[in-house]
Amino acid sequence: SLVQNLVNEIKGKVKKVSTPDEVVHVLLESGIKPPILPENRYQPFDITHRVVQNGELFLLFNGTKELQKEVFFIGNGKKGTLLDPLTGSEKGKAKDGYISVEIPPGFSLLLFVEK
């Protein structure tokens, strides 16, 4: 059957992880690079990613009860800007391919990475 053929095709290619935090590192080990890369092994934000005409948008949400900080690698030579999703005001810029993000509990920031 078609389903059995698909199962046989992906057998051995699927990797299981114990926690969501392991996903990025397993993808990297497999040669798949996410569009933004956290410096720390633990990823503190929920991320929603959208591709738009002139770049990529990432909604970063802190669903924890503590202030969360992270540094993301967005790519050498890429321009990145952090924005307040409610006001549109600028909250930070990338430097040398990295952007520092600090979000209080229950809040979000929007990261725009230009093409």
N, C-alpha and C positions, 0 to 999 in steps of 0.2 A: 504494500500500500504506500501511498505518497507520504503519510505521516511516518511510517517506519523507515522509509528511505531518508527522510530529513533527520530523524533521530540518529540513524547510523552515520550520516554525514557529519554531524556535529559532535558525536561521541569522542571523547578525548580532548576536545577543544574547549569544553566548558570547565571553568574553575569555580569551585565553591569557596565562599569566604564566611568567616564567623560574624563579622560586624561590617556595617556600611563603610567604616573608616578604612577598611582594607581594600576597598574596590579600586581606588586611585592607584595604589601601589601594585596591585595585581595587573591592572591595565598597563601600567608603565613597564612592568616586567615582560608583558606580552608584546611590547612594541607599539602600544596604542597610547597616544599622548592627548590628554584632555586639553581643552582650549585655555584654561587657567590652571595653574598648579600651586597648591598650598605648600608652604615651606615645612610645616609640621606634619607629623604622621596623623594626628587627630585633626579632623576638619570640623570646626565648631559651628559652621553656618549651613542652613538649608539653602540650596542654590537652584534658581530657575534660570535656564539659559535660552536665549532667543537670538537667532541670526536675523539681522536687518540689512537693508540695502548698503549702508555705509560702515557696517561693523557688526559687533556683537554686544548684546546686553545681558548682564547677569544681575538678577535680583538676589541679594545676599540678606538672609533673615537670621537673626539671632533668637532662636526659640528656647534658649536656656534661661536660667535665673541669674546669670552673672554677666558682667562685661566680658566680651570676647574680642581677642586680638588675633590677627593673622597677617602674614605677608604672602602675597600671591605673585608668582612669576607669570607675566602675561606675554612674554616674548621679546626678544631683543629688537629694538627699533620701533616697537609698537607704542602708540600713544593711548594711555588709559586715564579716565577721569571718574572719580567717585562723586555721585550726586545724591542729594536728599530726594527721595521719590515723591515727597509731598510738595516741596517748594521748588525743586529744580536747582537749588543752590549747590555750588561746588563744595565738596568736602575733602578733596585731595586729588593729587595727580601722580601718575607713575613716574619713576625715575630709574633709568638704566634697566628697564624691563621689569621692574618690581613695583608693587603698590602695597602700602600698609593700610590695613583696614581695622577699624575699632568700632564696634557696635554695642550699644547698651542692650540689656535684656528686653525682648519684645519689640525691637526696632529693626528696620531694614535700611540698606543703602543700595543704590543702583550703580553698578560698574559698567561703564561704556568703554569698549576697546575698539578703536578705529581700525579699519582695514589697512 
